[in-house]
Amino acid sequence: MTGNSLGERFVVTSFGESHGREIGIVIDGCPAGLEVAASDIQRELQRRQPTGELFSTQRKEADQVEISSGMFKGHTTGAPIHLSVSNLDVRSEGYEERRHTPRPGQADLVARLKYGGHEDYRGGGRFSARVTVGFVAAGAVAKKLISTIGMEVYAHTVEIAGVHAGKAPPDEEAKAARGNVLSCADSQAAEKMTEAIADAKKRGDTLGGVVEVVATGVPVGLGEPVFDNLDGDLGKAFFSIPSVKAVEMGAGFQSAKMRGSEYNDPLMVREGKVHSPTNNAGGITGGLSNGQPIVCRIALRPPSSIAIRQTTVNIQTMSEQPLSIKGRFDACVVPRAIPIVEAMMATVLADHSLRAGLIGPVLSNS
C-alpha cells in the first residue's frame, strides 16, 4: 500500500491493521526539546475509547501506548517518534466465516479486488477505524507542539440523527461539550441524541452525525497555495478518518445559498488590529489562515455493520445472499470521533506552522 503518510515537515506515517499485532504511528520532523509525557498521549487515547455499551463496540482494548524512539528524559529528541499500542482483544472467527460475503457499505469488496485477496480482512484490516489510534497519538504530540505558539483545538458534536445542537457562546463551548458522553455543548440536544441512538441500536441499526472542530489562536498566513492550501490539507486529513463523507469550512454549503453581501466578512479596525465580527470564511481566506478561529464541520456516515438483514453477494459462487451481521460494532461513531478529528486538525496545523517557520527545529523553552 502507498498513501500512509501525511504532511511535509511534520510527517506522520500510519501502520498496522485492526487484528494485527500492533497499531500506531511514526512522527518524523517534530522539533527537539518539546516536553511530552506518556500520560499526555495516554489521556488522548482514553478519550477515543468506547463510550459505553449504548454507543460503542464491546471490544475492550487497553490502548497502552509504547514509545519506542524519539523521546528521552521527557522531551522529544528530534529523531522519528515511534508510538504503538498492542491489539489484545481480537476475535477474528466471525470474519473468517464472512470472508466471501463482503459487508455492504464497508471496504471489504473493494479491498479484495484491489489487493487480490491478500489484504488482512479481519476486523476491516487496514480500513478499520482502529487505525485512528495512531492518529490520536500523533495528535497528542501535535497539540503540545502548536500550544507553544498559542494554538488550541477542540471539537464537539453538533448533530446526530437529525437532532441539532444549539449554539453555545464560543468562550463556553469547549467546557460545555465536556459535560456529557456525546461531547455536545447542548445538554438537551444530547439527551435527544442519546434516545435516537438507543432506538437505532434496539432495531439493530446505526447512526451518523456531524462534528464541529475549532482551532483558536491561529496566526495569519498558514497554508501554501495553490495545491497545499490550508483548507485543502485539512480536508485531506479529515477524509482519512474512516466514515467521513463530507467536510465543510465556515459557512460551507450554506454559503452557496448566500449573497456576497451576506457572506463577506466585513473588515474593521479594533484596538489597532484588523478584525471581523463574523467568520463565514471559517478562518481561512484564499487558502491561508486569516487570524480568525478555524471552524470545520465533518459529517460521519452511519457504521456499515448492522444487524438488520441486507443483501450481499458470495464472491465464490457469485450469487446474491442475505447478510445479518452479529458482533462488536459501534452504534454511532460520533462520540469517539471527537479526539480523532481534533488530532487531524492539530497535525495539519503543526505541519503548516513548521513550514511557515513559526516553530524552529529546537524548542529551548519547553
VEXDREN-2710 file (C-alpha; in Angstrom, 1 decimal):
% VEXDREN-2710
k/r/px/py/pz
1/MET/0.0/0.0/0.0
2/THR/1.0/3.6/-0.5
3/GLY/-0.6/6.8/0.8
4/ASN/0.1/6.1/4.5
5/SER/1.9/9.3/5.3
6/LEU/0.6/12.8/5.8
7/GLY/2.4/16.1/6.0
8/GLU/5.6/17.7/4.6
9/ARG/7.6/18.9/7.7
10/PHE/5.6/17.3/10.5
11/VAL/5.1/13.9/8.8
12/VAL/3.0/11.1/10.3
13/THR/3.1/7.6/8.9
14/SER/0.4/5.2/10.0
15/PHE/0.9/1.5/10.3
16/GLY/-1.0/-1.7/11.5
17/GLU/-4.3/-3.5/11.0
18/SER/-7.3/-4.0/13.2
19/HIS/-6.5/-7.5/14.2
20/GLY/-2.7/-7.4/13.7
21/ARG/-0.1/-7.5/16.5
22/GLU/0.0/-3.7/17.0
23/ILE/-1.1/-0.5/15.5
24/GLY/0.4/3.0/15.7
25/ILE/2.2/6.0/14.1
26/VAL/5.6/7.3/13.3
27/ILE/6.2/11.0/13.6
28/ASP/9.1/12.5/11.7
29/GLY/10.1/16.1/11.8
30/CYS/8.9/17.0/15.3
31/PRO/11.4/19.6/16.8
32/ALA/13.7/18.6/19.6
33/GLY/13.0/19.8/23.1
34/LEU/9.2/19.5/23.1
35/GLU/8.1/18.4/26.6
36/VAL/5.8/15.4/26.1
37/ALA/4.9/12.8/28.7
38/ALA/3.4/9.4/28.0
39/SER/0.5/10.5/30.1
40/ASP/-0.2/13.3/27.6
41/ILE/-0.6/10.7/24.8
42/GLN/-2.5/8.2/27.1
43/ARG/-5.0/10.8/28.1
44/GLU/-6.0/11.4/24.4
45/LEU/-6.2/7.7/23.7
46/GLN/-8.5/7.3/26.6
47/ARG/-10.9/9.9/25.1
48/ARG/-11.0/7.7/22.0
49/GLN/-12.0/4.6/24.0
50/PRO/-15.6/3.1/23.7
51/THR/-18.1/5.4/25.4
52/GLY/-20.4/2.9/26.9
53/GLU/-22.5/-0.1/25.9
54/LEU/-25.2/2.1/24.3
55/PHE/-22.9/3.8/21.8
56/SER/-19.9/1.8/21.1
57/THR/-18.3/-1.6/20.4
58/GLN/-17.8/-4.0/23.2
59/ARG/-14.2/-4.5/22.0
60/LYS/-12.1/-3.5/25.0
61/GLU/-8.5/-2.6/24.3
62/ALA/-6.2/-1.1/26.9
63/ASP/-4.5/1.0/24.2
64/GLN/-1.5/1.4/26.5
65/VAL/1.0/3.5/24.4
66/GLU/4.5/2.4/23.9
67/ILE/7.1/5.0/23.0
68/SER/9.9/3.2/21.2
69/SER/12.0/6.1/20.0
70/GLY/12.2/9.8/19.6
71/MET/11.8/10.8/23.3
72/PHE/14.4/11.0/26.1
73/LYS/14.0/12.3/29.6
74/GLY/10.5/13.6/28.9
75/HIS/11.4/15.6/25.8
76/THR/11.5/14.9/22.0
77/THR/15.0/14.4/20.6
78/GLY/14.4/15.4/17.0
79/ALA/14.5/11.8/15.9
80/PRO/11.5/9.9/14.5
81/ILE/8.9/9.2/17.2
82/HIS/7.5/5.7/17.2
83/LEU/4.2/5.3/19.0
84/SER/2.3/2.0/19.2
85/VAL/-0.3/0.1/21.1
86/SER/-0.9/-3.7/21.1
87/ASN/-4.1/-5.3/19.8
88/LEU/-5.2/-7.6/22.6
89/ASP/-8.9/-8.1/22.4
90/VAL/-9.2/-9.6/18.9
91/ARG/-11.9/-12.1/17.9
92/SER/-11.3/-13.0/14.2
93/GLU/-13.6/-16.0/13.9
94/GLY/-16.6/-14.1/12.6
95/TYR/-14.5/-12.6/9.8
96/GLU/-13.3/-16.0/8.7
97/GLU/-17.0/-17.0/8.4
98/ARG/-17.8/-13.9/6.3
99/ARG/-14.6/-14.0/4.3
100/HIS/-16.5/-14.4/1.0
101/THR/-19.6/-12.2/1.8
102/PRO/-18.5/-8.6/1.9
103/ARG/-20.4/-6.1/4.1
104/PRO/-22.4/-3.5/2.2
105/GLY/-21.0/-0.1/2.8
106/GLN/-17.7/-1.4/4.0
107/ALA/-14.4/-1.7/2.1
108/ASP/-14.4/-5.5/2.2
109/LEU/-15.2/-5.9/-1.5
110/VAL/-13.1/-3.1/-3.0
111/ALA/-10.1/-4.0/-0.8
112/ARG/-10.3/-7.7/-2.0
113/LEU/-10.5/-6.6/-5.6
114/LYS/-7.6/-4.1/-5.3
115/TYR/-5.2/-6.4/-3.4
116/GLY/-6.2/-9.7/-5.0
117/GLY/-7.4/-11.3/-1.7
118/HIS/-4.1/-10.7/0.1
119/GLU/-5.4/-7.9/2.3
120/ASP/-5.9/-8.6/6.1
121/TYR/-9.7/-8.7/6.2
122/ARG/-10.0/-9.4/9.9
123/GLY/-11.9/-6.5/11.6
124/GLY/-11.7/-4.5/8.4
125/GLY/-7.9/-4.7/8.5
126/ARG/-6.2/-1.5/7.2
127/PHE/-9.6/0.0/6.5
128/SER/-10.8/-0.2/10.1
129/ALA/-11.3/2.8/12.4
130/ARG/-8.8/1.0/14.6
131/VAL/-6.1/2.8/12.6
132/THR/-7.2/6.1/14.2
133/VAL/-5.4/5.0/17.4
134/GLY/-2.3/6.2/15.7
135/PHE/-3.9/9.4/14.5
136/VAL/-4.9/10.3/18.1
137/ALA/-1.4/9.5/19.4
138/ALA/0.2/11.8/16.8
139/GLY/-2.4/14.4/17.6
140/ALA/-1.4/14.5/21.2
141/VAL/2.1/15.4/20.2
142/ALA/0.9/17.9/17.6
143/LYS/-1.4/19.6/20.2
144/LYS/1.6/20.1/22.5
145/LEU/3.6/21.5/19.7
146/ILE/1.1/24.0/18.4
147/SER/0.4/25.1/22.0
148/THR/3.9/26.5/22.1
149/ILE/2.7/29.3/19.8
150/GLY/-0.7/29.8/21.4
151/MET/-3.0/27.5/19.3
152/GLU/-5.6/25.2/20.8
153/VAL/-8.0/22.8/19.2
154/TYR/-11.3/21.4/20.4
155/ALA/-14.2/19.5/18.8
156/HIS/-17.9/18.9/19.8
157/THR/-20.9/17.1/18.5
158/VAL/-23.4/19.3/16.6
159/GLU/-25.8/16.8/15.1
160/ILE/-26.8/13.1/15.4
161/ALA/-29.9/11.6/13.7
162/GLY/-31.1/15.0/12.6
163/VAL/-31.0/16.4/16.1
164/HIS/-29.2/19.7/16.0
165/ALA/-27.3/21.2/19.0
166/GLY/-28.0/24.8/19.8
167/LYS/-25.0/27.2/19.6
168/ALA/-23.2/27.9/22.8
169/PRO/-21.1/31.1/23.4
170/PRO/-17.6/30.5/21.9
171/ASP/-15.9/31.0/25.3
172/GLU/-18.1/28.4/26.9
173/GLU/-18.5/25.9/24.1
174/ALA/-15.4/23.6/24.8
175/LYS/-16.2/23.4/28.5
176/ALA/-19.9/22.7/27.9
177/ALA/-19.1/19.9/25.4
178/ARG/-17.1/18.0/28.1
179/GLY/-20.3/17.8/30.2
180/ASN/-21.7/14.6/28.6
181/VAL/-20.5/11.4/26.9
182/LEU/-21.6/12.8/23.5
183/SER/-19.3/15.9/23.8
184/CYS/-22.3/18.0/22.9
185/ALA/-22.5/21.6/24.2
186/ASP/-26.3/21.5/24.3
187/SER/-27.3/19.1/27.1
188/GLN/-31.0/19.0/26.0
189/ALA/-30.0/18.1/22.4
190/ALA/-27.6/15.5/23.8
191/GLU/-30.5/13.7/25.6
192/LYS/-32.5/13.6/22.4
193/MET/-29.4/12.3/20.5
194/THR/-28.9/9.6/23.1
195/GLU/-32.6/8.5/22.8
196/ALA/-32.1/8.3/19.0
197/ILE/-29.0/6.1/19.3
198/ALA/-30.8/3.8/21.8
199/ASP/-33.7/3.4/19.4
200/ALA/-31.4/2.7/16.4
201/LYS/-29.4/0.1/18.4
202/LYS/-32.6/-1.6/19.6
203/ARG/-33.6/-2.0/16.0
204/GLY/-30.1/-3.4/15.1
205/ASP/-29.3/-0.2/13.2
206/THR/-26.7/2.6/13.4
207/LEU/-26.5/6.4/13.1
208/GLY/-24.1/9.0/11.8
209/GLY/-23.7/12.7/12.7
210/VAL/-21.7/15.9/12.4
211/VAL/-18.7/17.0/14.5
212/GLU/-17.5/20.6/14.5
213/VAL/-13.8/21.3/15.2
214/VAL/-12.4/24.7/16.1
215/ALA/-8.8/25.9/16.3
216/THR/-8.1/29.2/18.2
217/GLY/-5.0/31.3/18.4
218/VAL/-4.2/30.6/14.7
219/PRO/-1.7/33.1/13.2
220/VAL/-2.3/34.7/9.9
221/GLY/-0.7/33.1/6.8
222/LEU/-0.7/29.3/7.4
223/GLY/-1.2/27.5/4.1
224/GLU/0.8/27.1/0.9
225/PRO/-1.4/27.9/-2.2
226/VAL/-2.3/26.7/-4.6
227/PHE/-2.2/22.9/-4.1
228/ASP/-1.2/22.9/-0.4
229/ASN/-3.7/25.4/0.7
230/LEU/-4.8/25.1/4.3
231/ASP/-8.4/24.1/3.7
232/GLY/-7.3/21.5/1.2
233/ASP/-4.8/19.9/3.5
234/LEU/-7.4/19.9/6.4
235/GLY/-9.9/18.3/4.1
236/LYS/-7.5/15.6/3.1
237/ALA/-6.7/14.9/6.7
238/PHE/-10.3/14.7/7.8
239/PHE/-11.2/12.4/4.9
240/SER/-8.5/10.0/6.1
241/ILE/-10.8/9.2/9.0
242/PRO/-13.0/6.2/8.2
243/SER/-16.7/7.1/7.9
244/VAL/-16.1/10.7/7.0
245/LYS/-18.2/11.6/3.9
246/ALA/-18.3/15.4/3.9
247/VAL/-16.3/18.3/5.1
248/GLU/-17.1/22.0/5.2
249/MET/-15.3/25.1/6.3
250/GLY/-17.0/28.1/7.8
251/ALA/-20.4/28.7/6.2
252/GLY/-19.7/25.7/3.9
253/PHE/-22.7/24.5/1.9
254/GLN/-24.8/27.3/3.3
255/SER/-22.6/29.8/1.5
256/ALA/-24.0/28.6/-1.8
257/LYS/-27.3/30.0/-0.7
258/MET/-26.0/33.4/0.4
259/ARG/-25.4/36.6/-1.5
260/GLY/-22.0/38.2/-1.4
261/SER/-23.3/40.9/0.8
262/GLU/-24.3/38.3/3.3
263/TYR/-21.2/36.0/3.0
264/ASN/-18.4/38.6/3.0
265/ASP/-16.8/39.1/6.5
266/PRO/-16.6/42.9/6.9
267/LEU/-13.1/44.2/7.9
268/MET/-12.9/46.7/10.8
269/VAL/-10.2/48.1/13.0
270/ARG/-10.4/47.3/16.7
271/GLU/-7.6/48.3/19.1
272/GLY/-5.2/48.8/16.2
273/LYS/-5.9/45.5/14.6
274/VAL/-7.9/44.4/11.6
275/HIS/-11.0/42.5/12.9
276/SER/-14.2/41.0/11.5
277/PRO/-17.3/40.5/13.6
278/THR/-18.3/37.5/11.5
279/ASN/-16.5/34.3/10.4
280/ASN/-18.3/32.9/7.4
281/ALA/-14.9/32.1/5.9
282/GLY/-14.2/29.7/8.8
283/GLY/-10.8/31.3/9.5
284/ILE/-9.4/30.6/6.0
285/THR/-9.3/33.0/3.1
286/GLY/-7.7/32.2/-0.2
287/GLY/-6.3/29.0/1.3
288/LEU/-4.5/31.0/4.1
289/SER/-5.4/31.3/7.7
290/ASN/-6.8/34.8/8.3
291/GLY/-6.4/35.1/12.1
292/GLN/-10.0/34.1/12.9
293/PRO/-10.8/30.8/14.6
294/ILE/-10.7/27.9/12.1
295/VAL/-14.1/26.2/12.1
296/CYS/-14.7/23.0/10.2
297/ARG/-17.6/20.5/10.3
298/ILE/-17.2/16.9/9.5
299/ALA/-20.1/14.5/8.5
300/LEU/-19.7/10.9/9.5
301/ARG/-21.9/8.2/7.9
302/PRO/-23.6/5.5/10.0
303/PRO/-21.4/2.4/10.7
304/SER/-21.9/-0.2/8.0
305/SER/-22.1/-3.2/10.3
306/ILE/-25.7/-3.6/11.2
307/ALA/-27.9/-6.5/12.5
308/ILE/-30.7/-5.7/10.0
309/ARG/-30.8/-8.1/7.1
310/GLN/-29.1/-6.8/3.9
311/THR/-28.3/-8.2/0.5
312/THR/-24.7/-9.1/-0.4
313/VAL/-23.0/-11.5/-2.8
314/ASN/-20.9/-14.6/-2.2
315/ILE/-17.7/-13.9/-4.1
316/GLN/-17.0/-17.6/-4.6
317/THR/-20.4/-18.6/-6.0
318/MET/-21.2/-15.1/-7.5
319/SER/-24.7/-15.4/-6.1
320/GLU/-26.8/-13.0/-4.0
321/GLN/-27.5/-13.9/-0.4
322/PRO/-28.8/-12.3/2.8
323/LEU/-26.4/-10.9/5.4
324/SER/-27.2/-10.0/9.0
325/ILE/-24.1/-9.0/11.0
326/LYS/-23.5/-10.0/14.6
327/GLY/-20.5/-8.9/16.5
328/ARG/-18.9/-6.0/18.4
329/PHE/-19.7/-2.8/16.5
330/ASP/-20.4/0.9/17.1
331/ALA/-24.0/2.1/17.1
332/CYS/-22.7/5.6/16.5
333/VAL/-19.1/6.6/15.9
334/VAL/-19.6/10.3/16.6
335/PRO/-18.6/10.4/20.3
336/ARG/-15.4/8.5/19.6
337/ALA/-14.6/10.7/16.6
338/ILE/-14.2/13.8/18.7
339/PRO/-10.5/13.3/19.7
340/ILE/-9.7/11.9/16.2
341/VAL/-11.0/15.0/14.5
342/GLU/-9.1/17.2/16.9
343/ALA/-5.9/15.2/16.2
344/MET/-6.1/15.6/12.5
345/MET/-6.7/19.3/12.8
346/ALA/-3.7/19.7/15.2
347/THR/-1.5/17.5/12.9
348/VAL/-2.1/19.7/9.9
349/LEU/-1.6/22.9/11.9
350/ALA/1.6/21.6/13.3
351/ASP/2.9/20.8/9.8
352/HIS/2.0/24.2/8.4
353/SER/3.4/26.0/11.4
354/LEU/6.8/24.3/10.7
355/ARG/6.5/25.1/7.0
356/ALA/5.9/28.7/7.8
357/GLY/8.9/28.9/10.1
358/LEU/6.8/29.8/13.2
359/ILE/8.3/26.9/15.1
360/GLY/12.1/26.2/15.0
361/PRO/14.0/22.9/14.9
362/VAL/14.8/23.2/18.7
363/LEU/12.4/24.3/21.4
364/SER/14.7/25.7/24.1
365/ASN/11.9/26.9/26.4
366/SER/9.8/23.8/26.6
END
